[in-house]
Amino acid sequence: MQDLGNQLALVDNGFVYVGHILRDGDYYVVTKGFNVRKAGTTKGFGQLAIEGPLKETALDPVPNVLVPVNRLCHFIECSEPWAKVLK
């Protein structure tokens, strides 16, 4: 498995997950993660990745999520504030 670290994963059909990402064959595995129900940002997902969860951010815990490689739109690497949340 390839370890991609903490990432925001933007998946097709509007799903957004944040968590520790592993690549396992044809799948990305989101571990220790959350579904981002509401970003709560004024500057988009980049702000969320840099600053961590904000006052208006709504995160719902999820078990491990398998995302087929061809369904991923893109990753945004998470900064240090997420390390405390994604432990």
MARVO-728403 format. One record per residue (C-alpha): residue number from 0; x, y, z. Coordinates in Angstrom, 2 decimals, padded with zeros to 5 digits. Example, Ala and Ser with C-alpha at 12.3 -4.5 7.8 and 13.67 -1.06 7.14 Angstrom:
<rec><n>0</n><xx>012.30</xx><yy>-004.50</yy><zz>007.80</zz></rec>
<rec><n>1</n><xx>013.67</xx><yy>-001.06</yy><zz>007.14</zz></rec>
// end
This chain:
<rec><n>0</n><xx>000.00</xx><yy>000.00</yy><zz>000.00</zz></rec>
<rec><n>1</n><xx>001.13</xx><yy>003.50</yy><zz>-000.81</zz></rec>
<rec><n>2</n><xx>000.70</xx><yy>006.06</yy><zz>002.01</zz></rec>
<rec><n>3</n><xx>-000.46</xx><yy>009.46</yy><zz>000.73</zz></rec>
<rec><n>4</n><xx>-000.89</xx><yy>011.11</yy><zz>004.13</zz></rec>
<rec><n>5</n><xx>-003.71</xx><yy>013.39</yy><zz>005.23</zz></rec>
<rec><n>6</n><xx>-005.73</xx><yy>014.70</yy><zz>002.29</zz></rec>
<rec><n>7</n><xx>-009.05</xx><yy>016.19</yy><zz>001.30</zz></rec>
<rec><n>8</n><xx>-010.40</xx><yy>013.79</yy><zz>-001.32</zz></rec>
<rec><n>9</n><xx>-012.85</xx><yy>015.29</yy><zz>-003.80</zz></rec>
<rec><n>10</n><xx>-014.80</xx><yy>012.47</yy><zz>-005.39</zz></rec>
<rec><n>11</n><xx>-017.25</xx><yy>012.64</yy><zz>-008.27</zz></rec>
<rec><n>12</n><xx>-020.94</xx><yy>013.20</yy><zz>-007.52</zz></rec>
<rec><n>13</n><xx>-020.02</xx><yy>015.89</yy><zz>-004.98</zz></rec>
<rec><n>14</n><xx>-018.63</xx><yy>013.74</yy><zz>-002.19</zz></rec>
<rec><n>15</n><xx>-015.75</xx><yy>015.18</yy><zz>-000.15</zz></rec>
<rec><n>16</n><xx>-013.82</xx><yy>013.19</yy><zz>002.44</zz></rec>
<rec><n>17</n><xx>-010.94</xx><yy>014.15</yy><zz>004.66</zz></rec>
<rec><n>18</n><xx>-008.68</xx><yy>011.56</yy><zz>006.22</zz></rec>
<rec><n>19</n><xx>-005.50</xx><yy>009.56</yy><zz>005.96</zz></rec>
<rec><n>20</n><xx>-005.26</xx><yy>008.19</yy><zz>002.41</zz></rec>
<rec><n>21</n><xx>-003.74</xx><yy>004.89</yy><zz>001.33</zz></rec>
<rec><n>22</n><xx>-003.53</xx><yy>003.58</yy><zz>-002.24</zz></rec>
<rec><n>23</n><xx>-004.37</xx><yy>-000.12</yy><zz>-002.48</zz></rec>
<rec><n>24</n><xx>-004.41</xx><yy>-001.29</yy><zz>-006.10</zz></rec>
<rec><n>25</n><xx>-007.41</xx><yy>000.21</yy><zz>-007.89</zz></rec>
<rec><n>26</n><xx>-008.72</xx><yy>001.92</yy><zz>-004.75</zz></rec>
<rec><n>27</n><xx>-007.90</xx><yy>004.78</yy><zz>-002.44</zz></rec>
<rec><n>28</n><xx>-008.73</xx><yy>003.99</yy><zz>001.18</zz></rec>
<rec><n>29</n><xx>-009.80</xx><yy>006.89</yy><zz>003.40</zz></rec>
<rec><n>30</n><xx>-008.97</xx><yy>005.95</yy><zz>007.00</zz></rec>
<rec><n>31</n><xx>-009.55</xx><yy>007.87</yy><zz>010.23</zz></rec>
<rec><n>32</n><xx>-011.81</xx><yy>010.05</yy><zz>008.12</zz></rec>
<rec><n>33</n><xx>-014.83</xx><yy>012.25</yy><zz>007.89</zz></rec>
<rec><n>34</n><xx>-017.36</xx><yy>013.17</yy><zz>005.25</zz></rec>
<rec><n>35</n><xx>-017.25</xx><yy>016.94</yy><zz>004.77</zz></rec>
<rec><n>36</n><xx>-020.96</xx><yy>017.74</yy><zz>004.87</zz></rec>
<rec><n>37</n><xx>-020.36</xx><yy>021.51</yy><zz>004.99</zz></rec>
<rec><n>38</n><xx>-017.00</xx><yy>023.16</yy><zz>004.31</zz></rec>
<rec><n>39</n><xx>-017.92</xx><yy>026.40</yy><zz>006.09</zz></rec>
<rec><n>40</n><xx>-015.25</xx><yy>028.36</yy><zz>004.22</zz></rec>
<rec><n>41</n><xx>-015.18</xx><yy>031.72</yy><zz>002.48</zz></rec>
<rec><n>42</n><xx>-012.23</xx><yy>030.75</yy><zz>000.25</zz></rec>
<rec><n>43</n><xx>-013.01</xx><yy>027.17</yy><zz>-000.81</zz></rec>
<rec><n>44</n><xx>-011.48</xx><yy>023.81</yy><zz>-000.04</zz></rec>
<rec><n>45</n><xx>-007.93</xx><yy>025.20</yy><zz>-000.12</zz></rec>
<rec><n>46</n><xx>-008.77</xx><yy>027.26</yy><zz>002.96</zz></rec>
<rec><n>47</n><xx>-010.14</xx><yy>024.17</yy><zz>004.67</zz></rec>
<rec><n>48</n><xx>-006.99</xx><yy>022.17</yy><zz>003.85</zz></rec>
<rec><n>49</n><xx>-004.69</xx><yy>024.91</yy><zz>005.14</zz></rec>
<rec><n>50</n><xx>-006.58</xx><yy>026.10</yy><zz>008.23</zz></rec>
<rec><n>51</n><xx>-008.24</xx><yy>022.87</yy><zz>009.36</zz></rec>
<rec><n>52</n><xx>-011.90</xx><yy>022.65</yy><zz>010.37</zz></rec>
<rec><n>53</n><xx>-013.51</xx><yy>026.03</yy><zz>010.85</zz></rec>
<rec><n>54</n><xx>-016.38</xx><yy>027.14</yy><zz>013.09</zz></rec>
<rec><n>55</n><xx>-018.93</xx><yy>026.51</yy><zz>010.31</zz></rec>
<rec><n>56</n><xx>-017.38</xx><yy>023.23</yy><zz>009.10</zz></rec>
<rec><n>57</n><xx>-019.59</xx><yy>020.15</yy><zz>009.52</zz></rec>
<rec><n>58</n><xx>-017.74</xx><yy>016.81</yy><zz>009.62</zz></rec>
<rec><n>59</n><xx>-019.44</xx><yy>013.43</yy><zz>009.92</zz></rec>
<rec><n>60</n><xx>-017.28</xx><yy>010.47</yy><zz>011.02</zz></rec>
<rec><n>61</n><xx>-017.14</xx><yy>007.56</yy><zz>008.58</zz></rec>
<rec><n>62</n><xx>-015.64</xx><yy>004.08</yy><zz>008.70</zz></rec>
<rec><n>63</n><xx>-012.95</xx><yy>003.30</yy><zz>006.13</zz></rec>
<rec><n>64</n><xx>-014.12</xx><yy>004.47</yy><zz>002.69</zz></rec>
<rec><n>65</n><xx>-012.99</xx><yy>002.79</yy><zz>-000.55</zz></rec>
<rec><n>66</n><xx>-012.84</xx><yy>005.18</yy><zz>-003.51</zz></rec>
<rec><n>67</n><xx>-012.20</xx><yy>003.65</yy><zz>-006.94</zz></rec>
<rec><n>68</n><xx>-009.19</xx><yy>005.38</yy><zz>-008.51</zz></rec>
<rec><n>69</n><xx>-011.24</xx><yy>006.44</yy><zz>-011.55</zz></rec>
<rec><n>70</n><xx>-013.87</xx><yy>008.17</yy><zz>-009.34</zz></rec>
<rec><n>71</n><xx>-011.42</xx><yy>010.55</yy><zz>-007.66</zz></rec>
<rec><n>72</n><xx>-011.40</xx><yy>014.13</yy><zz>-008.97</zz></rec>
<rec><n>73</n><xx>-008.40</xx><yy>015.31</yy><zz>-006.95</zz></rec>
<rec><n>74</n><xx>-006.64</xx><yy>015.49</yy><zz>-003.59</zz></rec>
<rec><n>75</n><xx>-005.70</xx><yy>018.58</yy><zz>-001.60</zz></rec>
<rec><n>76</n><xx>-002.96</xx><yy>017.97</yy><zz>000.94</zz></rec>
<rec><n>77</n><xx>-003.95</xx><yy>018.86</yy><zz>004.50</zz></rec>
<rec><n>78</n><xx>-001.79</xx><yy>021.09</yy><zz>006.70</zz></rec>
<rec><n>79</n><xx>-000.74</xx><yy>020.53</yy><zz>010.31</zz></rec>
<rec><n>80</n><xx>-004.05</xx><yy>021.60</yy><zz>011.95</zz></rec>
<rec><n>81</n><xx>-005.64</xx><yy>018.40</yy><zz>010.59</zz></rec>
<rec><n>82</n><xx>-003.11</xx><yy>016.15</yy><zz>012.38</zz></rec>
<rec><n>83</n><xx>-004.97</xx><yy>016.65</yy><zz>015.69</zz></rec>
<rec><n>84</n><xx>-008.35</xx><yy>015.89</yy><zz>014.10</zz></rec>
<rec><n>85</n><xx>-007.28</xx><yy>012.83</yy><zz>012.07</zz></rec>
<rec><n>86</n><xx>-005.53</xx><yy>010.84</yy><zz>014.78</zz></rec>
// end
